[in-house]
Amino acid sequence: MTTIDSFSADYASARVKFREAAAAAGGGLDTFVHPEPGRHGETLATDVAWIGPRDAERVLVMISGTHGVEGFCGSGAQVDWLRRGEASRLSAGVAVLLIHAINPYGFSWLRRVTQENVDLNRNWVDFDASLPANAGYEEIAAAVVPETWTEAAQTASAKVLGGFMMAKGPAAFQQAISGGQYRHPRGVFYGGVAPTWSRRTQMAIYAQYLGQAARVGVIDYHTGLGPWGFGERIVCDHPGSAGFARAETWYGAGLTSPSGGTSTSAPISGDGLEAAPRLLPRAEVTGMAIEVGTQSLTEVLLALRADAWLHAHGDPLSPAAAPIKAAIRDAFYGDADDWKGMVAGQSLLATRQALAALAI
C-alpha cells in the first residue's frame, strides 16, 4: 500500500483503516463509544492504540480529529505511521499513544465542532471561573452566522464583517472571529458552558494511559491555515520560555507561537495542548500542533460560517446541504495526492524527531 492509501474518504473508512493498521502493528486497542450516531447512522467512537511497553515513562501522543473534519489529515498521518513499520523503530522504554478521532461526531458529520457545537480547542477552560470575554465577536456575532443564508443575507453580512476589518485591521478581525467566544452557542469558535464529551474522553484517556509518564510529547494534527500542504509547527509556549526552548531542541528552528505573534493562528483560549501539562502534572510535556494549509482564510471562514448556519437554522440532511458539506470538507481536507504526500512526509519527520528526543 502507498501513503495515499492511508487517507480515507470518510470517518467510517478512516476508523477501519486505523484499527486494522494498529492491530497489524501489534498495538493494544481500546474504544470509547460516542453517545450520538454518525452522519450515515454509523457508530461513532474514539479509538486508542498503545504501541510499546505499557509502563513506559516516555510517551509520544498523536491526536487526530480535535476539530472533527480535520481528522482526515490526522487519521491519514496516524495510519501512515503505523503502516510504515515505525513501531519497530521505538527505543527501549519509549511508547506511542495514538488517539484516533477524539471528536468523532465532527469527523463523521463534516463539522469542525462537537455535537454541542463546541470548538474542542476552546473548551479547555475553567468553567467554575469567569469565562473569557471577546468584545470583538460581540460586535459582529449576528453577521458571522445570520439567520438566513440567502445571497442578500450574505452580502449584508460581508458588509458588516468587511467594515470591522477595515476599521480594526485583519489581525483584530481574526482574533475576534477565532479567539474563542462563550456567549453565542450557535456561533463559530464557541467554547461551550461545560466540558464536552470529547474533552471528558481525552481526560479519561490521559488518566488511564499516561499516569506513569514522566516525559510526554504531544502532536495534535490540524488543517485550514496557511499555504497548500505546508505544515506549520505551532507551540503554545511563548518564545523565550523553557517550554518553547525545549520544543526547539526537539524540532529545530521554524516553530511558531500564537502568543509570540509568529503564527498564522490567533491567540486562543481553551486550547487542548495548553491544558496538557495541567492534566499530567508529574510529567514534562512538550506539545506541538501541525497546522496544514488548504485554502485561503476567506474560503475557510465562509465554509465554517455556512456550516454553522446549516446546523443552527437549516437541515444538514437535506439535498440543499450537499454544497455546504462539500465546501467545508474541501476547506479542511486537501483531497489530492500531493497534499496527502506532504502531510505524511512532514508528519513522519516530526514523529521521528519527537521519538529521538524522548529516547535521550
C-alpha positions as CSV (number, residue, x, y, z in Angstrom):
1,M,0.0,0.0,0.0
2,T,1.1,3.6,-0.7
3,T,1.0,6.6,1.5
4,I,-2.0,7.8,-0.4
5,D,-4.0,4.7,0.7
6,S,-3.6,5.7,4.3
7,F,-6.0,8.6,3.8
8,S,-9.8,7.9,3.7
9,A,-12.9,9.3,2.1
10,D,-15.0,9.4,5.3
11,Y,-14.9,8.8,9.0
12,A,-16.1,5.1,8.9
13,S,-13.4,4.2,6.4
14,A,-10.8,6.0,8.4
15,R,-11.8,4.1,11.6
16,V,-11.5,0.7,9.9
17,K,-8.0,1.6,8.5
18,F,-6.8,2.8,11.8
19,R,-7.9,-0.2,13.8
20,E,-6.5,-2.6,11.2
21,A,-3.2,-0.8,11.0
22,A,-2.9,-0.6,14.8
23,A,-3.6,-4.3,15.2
24,A,-1.1,-5.2,12.4
25,A,1.5,-3.1,14.2
26,G,0.9,-5.1,17.5
27,G,-0.9,-2.2,19.2
28,G,-3.3,-2.7,22.1
29,L,-6.7,-1.2,21.1
30,D,-9.3,0.5,23.2
31,T,-12.6,2.1,22.3
32,F,-14.6,5.0,23.8
33,V,-18.1,4.9,22.2
34,H,-19.8,8.2,21.5
35,P,-23.4,8.7,22.5
36,E,-24.5,10.1,19.1
37,P,-24.8,8.3,15.7
38,G,-22.8,9.4,12.7
39,R,-24.0,11.2,9.6
40,H,-24.9,7.9,8.0
41,G,-26.1,6.2,11.2
42,E,-22.8,4.6,11.9
43,T,-21.4,4.0,15.5
44,L,-19.1,6.8,16.5
45,A,-16.1,6.2,18.7
46,T,-12.7,7.5,19.7
47,D,-10.2,4.6,19.2
48,V,-7.0,4.4,21.1
49,A,-3.9,2.3,20.2
50,W,-0.9,1.8,22.5
51,I,2.4,0.8,21.0
52,G,5.3,-0.2,23.2
53,P,5.8,-1.2,26.9
54,R,2.7,-0.4,29.0
55,D,4.8,1.0,31.8
56,A,6.8,3.3,29.6
57,E,7.7,6.7,31.2
58,R,8.4,8.3,27.9
59,V,5.4,8.6,25.5
60,L,4.6,10.3,22.3
61,V,0.9,11.1,21.9
62,M,-0.6,11.6,18.4
63,I,-4.1,13.1,18.3
64,S,-6.4,13.3,15.3
65,G,-9.8,14.9,14.9
66,T,-9.7,17.5,17.6
67,H,-11.6,19.6,15.1
68,G,-13.6,16.8,13.6
69,V,-13.5,17.3,9.8
70,E,-9.7,18.0,10.2
71,G,-9.5,14.3,11.2
72,F,-8.9,13.3,7.5
73,C,-5.4,14.7,7.9
74,G,-4.5,13.4,11.3
75,S,-6.0,9.9,10.7
76,G,-4.1,9.6,7.4
77,A,-0.8,10.6,9.2
78,Q,-1.5,8.1,12.0
79,V,-2.3,5.2,9.6
80,D,0.7,6.0,7.5
81,W,3.0,5.9,10.6
82,L,1.6,2.5,11.6
83,R,1.8,1.0,8.1
84,R,5.4,2.2,7.6
85,G,6.5,-0.1,10.5
86,E,7.7,2.8,12.6
87,A,6.6,0.9,15.7
88,S,9.5,-1.4,15.2
89,R,11.9,1.6,15.5
90,L,10.9,2.6,19.0
91,S,13.8,2.8,21.5
92,A,13.7,0.9,24.8
93,G,11.4,2.4,27.3
94,V,9.5,4.6,24.8
95,A,5.9,4.1,23.8
96,V,3.4,5.8,21.4
97,L,-0.3,6.5,22.2
98,L,-2.4,7.2,19.1
99,I,-5.8,8.8,19.8
100,H,-7.9,8.5,16.7
101,A,-10.9,10.9,16.2
102,I,-11.1,12.5,19.6
103,N,-14.1,14.3,18.1
104,P,-15.7,11.6,16.0
105,Y,-19.0,13.5,15.7
106,G,-17.3,16.3,13.8
107,F,-15.3,13.9,11.7
108,S,-18.4,12.0,10.6
109,W,-20.7,15.0,10.1
110,L,-18.1,17.1,8.4
111,R,-18.1,19.6,11.1
112,R,-15.2,21.3,13.0
113,V,-17.2,21.2,16.2
114,T,-18.6,18.6,18.6
115,Q,-22.2,17.6,18.8
116,E,-22.7,20.5,21.3
117,N,-21.5,22.9,18.5
118,V,-18.4,23.4,20.7
119,D,-14.9,24.0,19.3
120,L,-12.9,21.5,21.4
121,N,-9.8,23.7,21.3
122,R,-11.8,26.5,23.0
123,N,-13.4,24.1,25.6
124,W,-10.4,23.6,27.9
125,V,-11.2,26.4,30.2
126,D,-12.2,26.5,33.9
127,F,-16.0,26.7,33.8
128,D,-16.1,27.5,37.5
129,A,-14.3,30.8,36.9
130,S,-15.2,33.8,34.8
131,L,-15.2,32.8,31.1
132,P,-13.0,34.7,28.7
133,A,-14.7,37.7,27.1
134,N,-14.5,38.5,23.3
135,A,-15.8,42.0,22.7
136,G,-14.9,41.8,19.0
137,Y,-17.1,38.8,18.4
138,E,-19.9,40.6,20.2
139,E,-19.8,43.4,17.6
140,I,-20.2,41.0,14.6
141,A,-21.9,37.9,16.0
142,A,-25.2,38.5,14.1
143,A,-23.2,38.9,10.8
144,V,-21.0,35.9,11.4
145,V,-23.9,33.4,11.5
146,P,-27.0,35.2,10.1
147,E,-30.5,33.6,10.5
148,T,-30.8,33.1,6.7
149,W,-28.2,32.1,4.1
150,T,-29.6,33.9,1.1
151,E,-27.5,35.9,-1.3
152,A,-28.9,39.1,0.2
153,A,-28.1,38.0,3.8
154,Q,-24.5,37.0,2.8
155,T,-24.0,40.4,1.1
156,A,-25.2,42.2,4.2
157,S,-23.0,40.1,6.5
158,A,-20.0,40.7,4.3
159,K,-20.5,44.4,4.5
160,V,-20.5,44.2,8.3
161,L,-17.5,41.9,8.5
162,G,-15.6,44.0,5.9
163,G,-16.3,47.2,7.8
164,F,-15.0,45.7,11.1
165,M,-11.8,44.5,9.3
166,M,-11.3,47.9,7.7
167,A,-11.8,49.7,11.0
168,K,-9.7,47.5,13.2
169,G,-7.4,45.5,10.9
170,P,-7.0,41.9,9.8
171,A,-5.3,40.7,13.0
172,A,-8.1,42.1,15.2
173,F,-10.7,40.6,12.9
174,Q,-9.1,37.1,13.1
175,Q,-8.8,37.5,16.8
176,A,-12.5,38.4,17.1
177,I,-13.6,35.5,15.0
178,S,-11.3,32.7,16.1
179,G,-10.0,33.7,19.5
180,G,-12.9,31.9,21.2
181,Q,-16.3,33.1,22.5
182,Y,-18.7,31.8,25.1
183,R,-21.9,33.7,24.7
184,H,-23.3,32.6,21.3
185,P,-23.9,28.8,21.3
186,R,-24.9,28.8,17.6
187,G,-21.9,30.8,16.5
188,V,-18.4,29.8,15.4
189,F,-15.4,29.1,17.7
190,Y,-17.9,28.6,20.6
191,G,-16.2,27.3,23.8
192,G,-19.3,25.9,25.5
193,V,-20.6,26.1,29.0
194,A,-19.2,22.8,30.3
195,P,-16.6,20.1,29.4
196,T,-17.8,18.3,26.2
197,W,-17.8,14.5,25.7
198,S,-14.6,14.8,23.7
199,R,-12.9,16.8,26.5
200,R,-14.0,14.3,29.2
201,T,-12.9,11.4,27.0
202,Q,-9.5,12.9,26.4
203,M,-9.1,13.4,30.1
204,A,-10.0,9.8,30.8
205,I,-7.5,8.6,28.1
206,Y,-4.7,10.6,29.7
207,A,-5.6,9.4,33.2
208,Q,-5.8,5.8,32.0
209,Y,-2.6,5.7,29.9
210,L,-0.3,8.4,31.0
211,G,-0.3,8.3,34.8
212,Q,3.1,6.7,34.9
213,A,4.7,9.1,32.3
214,A,7.5,11.4,33.2
215,R,8.1,12.8,29.7
216,V,5.4,13.3,27.2
217,G,5.4,14.6,23.7
218,V,2.0,15.6,22.0
219,I,1.5,16.1,18.3
220,D,-2.0,17.4,17.5
221,Y,-3.0,17.5,13.8
222,H,-4.9,20.4,12.4
223,T,-5.7,21.9,9.0
224,G,-7.2,25.1,7.5
225,L,-4.5,27.7,7.9
226,G,-1.5,28.5,5.7
227,P,-0.3,27.6,2.2
228,W,-1.4,24.4,0.5
229,G,0.1,21.3,2.1
230,F,2.6,23.2,4.3
231,G,2.6,22.0,7.9
232,E,3.2,24.9,10.3
233,R,4.6,23.7,13.6
234,I,2.8,25.6,16.3
235,V,3.8,25.7,20.0
236,C,1.6,27.3,22.7
237,D,4.6,28.4,24.8
238,H,5.8,31.9,24.4
239,P,9.2,32.3,22.6
240,G,11.9,32.6,25.3
241,S,10.1,30.3,27.7
242,A,11.6,27.0,28.8
243,G,8.8,25.1,27.1
244,F,9.5,26.8,23.7
245,A,13.2,26.3,24.1
246,R,12.7,22.6,24.8
247,A,10.4,22.3,21.7
248,E,13.2,23.8,19.6
249,T,15.7,21.2,20.8
250,W,13.2,18.6,19.7
251,Y,12.1,20.0,16.3
252,G,14.7,22.7,15.4
253,A,14.1,26.2,14.1
254,G,10.9,27.2,12.4
255,L,8.5,26.8,15.3
256,T,5.8,29.4,15.6
257,S,3.8,30.7,18.6
258,P,0.4,32.5,18.6
259,S,1.3,34.3,21.9
260,G,4.5,35.5,20.3
261,G,2.7,36.8,17.2
262,T,4.6,34.5,14.8
263,S,1.8,32.0,13.9
264,T,-1.0,32.0,11.3
265,S,-3.2,31.2,14.3
266,A,-4.5,33.9,16.6
267,P,-4.0,33.5,20.3
268,I,-6.9,31.4,21.6
269,S,-8.5,30.5,24.9
270,G,-9.2,26.9,26.0
271,D,-6.6,25.1,23.9
272,G,-6.0,21.4,24.5
273,L,-2.2,21.5,24.1
274,E,-2.0,24.3,26.7
275,A,-4.1,22.2,29.0
276,A,-2.0,19.0,28.7
277,P,0.6,20.0,31.4
278,R,-2.3,20.5,33.9
279,L,-3.7,17.1,33.1
280,L,-0.2,15.5,33.5
281,P,1.2,17.3,36.5
282,R,4.1,14.8,37.1
283,A,5.2,14.8,33.5
284,E,7.3,17.2,31.4
285,V,5.0,17.9,28.4
286,T,6.3,19.1,25.1
287,G,3.3,19.8,22.8
288,M,3.1,20.9,19.2
289,A,0.3,21.3,16.7
290,I,0.9,20.6,13.0
291,E,-1.3,23.0,11.0
292,V,-1.6,22.1,7.4
293,G,-2.8,24.6,4.8
294,T,-5.7,24.0,2.4
295,Q,-7.5,27.1,1.1
296,S,-7.4,30.8,1.7
297,L,-8.6,32.1,5.0
298,T,-11.5,33.8,3.3
299,E,-12.7,30.5,1.8
300,V,-12.2,28.6,5.0
301,L,-14.1,31.1,7.1
302,L,-17.0,31.2,4.6
303,A,-17.3,27.4,4.8
304,L,-17.3,27.5,8.5
305,R,-20.0,30.1,8.7
306,A,-22.2,28.3,6.2
307,D,-21.9,25.1,8.1
308,A,-22.7,26.8,11.4
309,W,-25.8,28.3,9.7
310,L,-26.8,25.0,8.3
311,H,-26.8,23.3,11.7
312,A,-28.4,26.2,13.5
313,H,-31.1,27.2,11.1
314,G,-31.2,24.6,8.2
315,D,-31.4,20.9,7.6
316,P,-28.0,19.1,7.5
317,L,-29.6,16.1,5.9
318,S,-31.4,17.9,3.1
319,P,-30.2,18.0,-0.5
320,A,-29.5,21.7,-0.1
321,A,-26.9,20.8,2.5
322,A,-24.7,19.0,0.0
323,P,-22.7,22.0,-1.4
324,I,-22.2,23.3,2.1
325,K,-20.8,20.0,3.3
326,A,-18.6,19.7,0.2
327,A,-17.2,23.2,0.8
328,I,-16.3,22.5,4.5
329,R,-14.7,19.2,3.5
330,D,-12.6,21.0,0.9
331,A,-11.7,23.7,3.4
332,F,-10.1,21.3,5.8
333,Y,-9.1,18.3,3.7
334,G,-6.8,18.6,0.7
335,D,-8.1,15.5,-1.1
336,A,-5.3,15.3,-3.6
337,D,-2.2,13.1,-3.9
338,D,0.4,15.9,-3.5
339,W,-1.3,17.2,-0.3
340,K,-1.5,13.8,1.3
341,G,2.1,13.1,0.5
342,M,3.1,16.4,2.0
343,V,1.1,15.6,5.2
344,A,2.6,12.1,5.5
345,G,6.2,13.3,4.9
346,Q,6.0,16.2,7.4
347,S,4.3,14.1,10.0
348,L,6.9,11.3,9.6
349,L,9.7,13.8,10.2
350,A,8.0,15.3,13.3
351,T,7.3,11.9,14.8
352,R,10.9,10.7,14.3
353,Q,12.2,14.0,15.8
354,A,9.9,13.6,18.8
355,L,10.8,9.9,19.4
356,A,14.5,10.7,19.1
357,A,14.2,13.4,21.7
358,L,12.2,11.0,24.0
359,A,14.9,8.3,23.6
360,I,17.6,10.5,25.2
